[in-house]
Amino acid sequence: MVNRNHIRKVLKEETNLNLLHKYFLKKWESQVSSGQTPKIGYEDTRRKGLSKFLDSIDEWYRDFVGGHKKAYELFLDEIKDLVITSEDISKSGIKVYDDDTFEVEIYKIYSTYDDYFGFGEDTFQYSFRIIDGTFNTQYGIQSLDDIVDGDRDTFWDVISYISGLVDEYLKELQYEFGVDYMYFEGEYRF
């Protein structure tokens, strides 16, 4: 026998889910009418305590933009030729060393939609280059030029550090588009 309280609870949850769905649809429609690319707003969603609805929100987003492939294309459009600064990374909640300032450009993307959905590839591969920067190294604060011309170990330490930060930044950014790669792998290019 079904309990009345259980029925009320189910109906309330369904009503809340419908209200949440309407909220996100209005948000995305507003973004589009303002000429912006619609984004989920994961950080805000988490802050509002809506994490348990993320799977539904991802699905609503993909339906809103026209499916998985379109969501993936929006993510690619967002990061193609993207210039990321140390400030951008810090604002996203990723720890950047205090004395480090830099600009990084994503300039080549190797992964495709077919890799992701067709073959279950779980690593997003891309190339990046460091446009400019200063870094606190074992030799003190050094410019990118000093690091490139200097000690090879320090150079590769900085490249590894930047690659890790950019991987983490892109991993967080993908969630704004309902995309969910397990790993990100950046390749440094001069």
C-alpha positions in Angstrom: 0.0 0.0 0.0 1.3 3.4 -0.9 1.6 5.9 1.9 0.0 9.4 1.4 3.1 11.1 2.7 5.2 9.3 0.2 2.8 10.5 -2.6 3.0 14.1 -1.3 6.8 13.9 -1.2 7.0 12.6 -4.8 4.6 15.3 -6.0 6.5 18.0 -4.2 9.8 16.9 -5.7 8.3 16.7 -9.2 6.9 20.3 -8.8 10.3 21.5 -7.5 12.1 19.9 -10.5 9.7 21.5 -12.9 10.2 24.9 -11.3 14.0 24.4 -11.5 13.7 23.4 -15.1 11.7 26.6 -15.9 14.3 28.6 -14.0 17.2 27.3 -16.2 15.2 27.7 -19.4 14.6 31.3 -18.6 18.2 31.8 -17.7 19.5 30.3 -21.0 16.9 32.2 -23.0 18.0 35.4 -21.4 21.6 34.7 -22.2 20.8 33.9 -25.8 18.7 37.1 -26.2 21.6 39.1 -24.8 23.9 37.7 -27.5 25.7 35.4 -25.0 26.4 31.7 -25.3 24.2 29.9 -22.9 26.1 28.3 -20.0 25.0 26.1 -17.1 26.6 28.2 -14.3 28.0 25.2 -12.3 29.6 27.3 -9.6 26.4 29.2 -9.0 24.4 25.9 -9.1 26.7 24.3 -6.5 26.6 27.5 -4.3 22.8 27.3 -4.3 22.9 23.7 -3.1 21.5 22.3 -6.4 24.3 19.7 -6.9 21.9 16.8 -6.7 20.2 18.0 -9.8 23.3 18.4 -12.0 22.5 15.4 -14.1 19.1 16.8 -14.9 20.5 20.3 -15.5 23.1 18.8 -17.9 20.3 17.0 -19.8 18.1 20.2 -19.9 21.0 22.2 -21.2 21.8 19.8 -24.0 18.1 19.7 -25.0 18.0 23.5 -25.0 21.1 23.9 -27.2 20.2 21.1 -29.6 21.8 17.9 -28.3 25.2 16.5 -27.2 27.0 17.5 -30.4 25.8 21.1 -30.2 26.9 21.3 -26.6 30.3 20.0 -27.5 30.6 22.5 -30.4 29.7 25.3 -28.0 32.5 24.2 -25.7 35.0 24.0 -28.6 33.9 27.5 -29.7 34.5 28.8 -26.2 38.1 27.4 -26.0 39.2 27.8 -29.6 42.0 30.4 -29.5 41.1 31.1 -25.9 43.7 33.2 -24.0 43.7 32.3 -20.3 45.4 34.4 -17.7 46.7 33.6 -14.2 43.9 35.8 -13.0 41.2 33.8 -14.9 42.5 30.6 -13.3 42.6 32.1 -9.8 39.0 33.5 -10.2 37.9 30.0 -11.0 39.1 28.8 -7.6 42.3 27.1 -8.8 45.4 27.9 -6.8 48.0 29.9 -8.7 51.3 30.8 -6.9 51.1 34.4 -5.6 54.0 35.8 -7.7 53.1 34.0 -10.9 51.5 36.0 -13.7 51.0 34.6 -17.2 48.9 34.4 -20.3 48.4 31.1 -22.1 46.7 30.5 -25.5 44.9 27.4 -26.5 45.6 27.2 -30.2 45.0 23.6 -31.4 42.4 21.1 -30.4 43.0 17.4 -31.4 39.9 15.9 -29.9 36.7 15.6 -31.9 33.1 14.9 -31.1 33.4 11.5 -32.7 36.3 10.7 -30.4 34.2 11.6 -27.4 30.9 10.1 -28.2 31.8 7.6 -30.9 34.7 5.9 -29.3 34.3 6.7 -25.7 37.6 8.7 -25.6 37.9 10.2 -22.1 40.9 12.4 -22.7 40.6 15.8 -24.3 43.8 16.7 -26.1 44.9 20.2 -27.1 48.0 22.3 -27.6 48.9 25.5 -25.8 51.6 28.1 -25.8 52.6 30.6 -23.1 52.3 34.1 -24.5 54.0 35.8 -21.6 54.6 35.4 -17.9 56.8 35.8 -14.8 57.2 32.9 -12.4 58.7 32.4 -9.0 61.3 29.8 -9.5 64.2 28.4 -7.4 66.2 31.3 -8.9 63.7 33.9 -7.9 61.2 35.8 -10.0 62.0 35.1 -13.7 60.4 36.2 -16.9 59.4 33.6 -19.5 62.3 34.6 -21.7 64.7 34.0 -18.8 63.2 30.6 -18.2 63.3 29.6 -21.9 67.0 30.7 -22.1 68.0 29.2 -18.7 68.0 25.9 -16.9 66.1 23.1 -18.7 64.8 21.6 -15.5 63.2 24.9 -14.5 61.8 25.3 -17.9 60.1 21.9 -17.9 58.9 22.5 -14.3 57.1 25.7 -15.4 55.6 24.0 -18.4 54.3 21.1 -16.3 52.9 23.5 -13.7 51.1 25.6 -16.4 49.9 22.5 -18.2 48.3 21.3 -14.9 46.6 24.6 -14.3 45.2 24.9 -17.8 44.0 21.2 -17.7 42.2 21.9 -14.4 40.7 25.2 -15.8 39.4 23.5 -18.9 38.0 20.6 -17.0 36.0 23.0 -14.9 34.9 25.1 -18.0 33.6 22.0 -19.8 30.9 21.6 -17.2 29.4 24.9 -18.3 28.4 23.1 -21.5 27.3 19.8 -20.2 30.5 18.1 -21.4 32.3 15.7 -19.2 35.8 14.5 -20.2 37.6 12.6 -17.6 41.1 13.9 -18.4 42.6 16.9 -20.1 46.0 16.7 -21.7 47.8 19.8 -22.9 50.8 19.8 -25.1 53.2 22.7 -24.9 54.2 24.3 -28.2 56.7 27.1 -28.8 
